[in-house]
Amino acid sequence: MIRVEVLLERIEESRQLLYQLGSEYGLQHPKVLRQSMDLDELLNRYNNIKYGKYAKPATQTISFHETCNVNQGMPEFIQDY
């Protein structure tokens, strides 16, 4: 399995390349779209390691409602929904 530090470096390199290609070719060019998919794959791998099947179990489980006030900052029409 790839180390997280190496994966983060590859993500940053991929992100920089995507920006460069997008500036050079435009966002709809096949090279840009391919690079975007490559970056997505790296980000998915990172998320799987960090939060998914390879993640270390949490030491304490708390509910969503314990972590924040659900209605805080919500528009009124959403709060009433």
Backbone torsions as a table, in degrees:
resi	resn	phi	psi	omega
1	MET	NA	142.5	-177.8
2	ILE	-73.3	141.4	178.5
3	ARG	-72.2	147.2	-176.8
4	VAL	-61.2	-40.4	-178.3
5	GLU	-62.5	-42.3	178.6
6	VAL	-66.0	-41.7	179.3
7	LEU	-63.0	-41.8	177.6
8	LEU	-63.7	-37.5	176.0
9	GLU	-64.3	-43.1	178.4
10	ARG	-64.8	-36.8	177.1
11	ILE	-62.4	-46.4	-179.2
12	GLU	-64.2	-42.0	177.5
13	GLU	-62.3	-42.8	179.9
14	SER	-64.9	-39.2	178.9
15	ARG	-64.8	-42.2	178.8
16	GLN	-65.0	-41.2	178.5
17	LEU	-64.6	-40.7	178.1
18	LEU	-60.3	-44.8	178.9
19	TYR	-61.8	-43.0	-179.7
20	GLN	-63.8	-46.9	180.0
21	LEU	-64.6	-40.2	179.0
22	GLY	-62.9	-38.4	178.4
23	SER	-68.6	-35.9	-176.3
24	GLU	-80.3	-43.1	-171.5
25	TYR	-107.6	-17.1	-172.5
26	GLY	94.3	156.2	-170.3
27	LEU	-72.8	-17.1	-177.9
28	GLN	-95.7	-0.7	-177.7
29	HIS	-69.6	142.2	-179.6
30	PRO	-56.1	-35.4	178.3
31	LYS	-63.8	-38.8	-179.8
32	VAL	-69.8	-43.3	179.4
33	LEU	-63.6	-39.6	178.0
34	ARG	-64.7	-42.7	179.2
35	GLN	-65.6	-37.1	177.0
36	SER	-61.9	-40.8	177.5
37	MET	-67.1	-37.2	176.9
38	ASP	-63.7	-43.3	177.2
39	LEU	-63.2	-42.4	177.3
40	ASP	-56.7	-43.3	180.0
41	GLU	-62.0	-43.6	178.0
42	LEU	-63.4	-42.9	178.9
43	LEU	-64.5	-38.6	176.7
44	ASN	-63.5	-41.8	177.6
45	ARG	-62.0	-43.4	178.4
46	TYR	-61.7	-46.5	-179.6
47	ASN	-63.4	-36.4	177.1
48	ASN	-65.0	-38.0	178.7
49	ILE	-71.7	-45.6	-174.2
50	LYS	-74.6	-40.3	-171.8
51	TYR	-125.4	-10.8	-172.1
52	GLY	-102.4	-138.6	-170.8
53	LYS	-65.3	-20.6	180.0
54	TYR	-99.5	1.6	-177.0
55	ALA	-71.6	147.7	174.1
56	LYS	-74.3	141.0	-178.9
57	PRO	-64.1	147.0	178.0
58	ALA	-70.4	148.1	-179.8
59	THR	-80.8	-23.1	-179.8
60	GLN	-142.1	135.9	178.6
61	THR	-105.4	128.8	175.0
62	ILE	-129.6	153.8	-178.7
63	SER	-81.2	162.6	177.5
64	PHE	-57.9	-41.8	-176.1
65	HIS	-67.9	-23.9	176.5
66	GLU	-76.3	-21.6	-175.8
67	THR	-89.1	-21.0	-178.8
68	CYS	-157.8	163.2	172.9
69	ASN	-85.4	112.7	-172.7
70	VAL	-58.4	-39.5	-175.5
71	ASN	-83.6	-12.3	-176.4
72	GLN	-63.8	126.0	177.0
73	GLY	80.3	0.4	-179.9
74	MET	-85.2	143.5	172.3
75	PRO	-60.1	151.0	-174.2
76	GLU	-58.9	-39.7	-178.3
77	PHE	-65.7	-25.3	177.3
78	ILE	-81.2	-39.2	179.0
79	GLN	-57.9	-38.6	-177.1
80	ASP	-80.7	-11.1	-174.7
81	TYR	-71.4	NA	NA
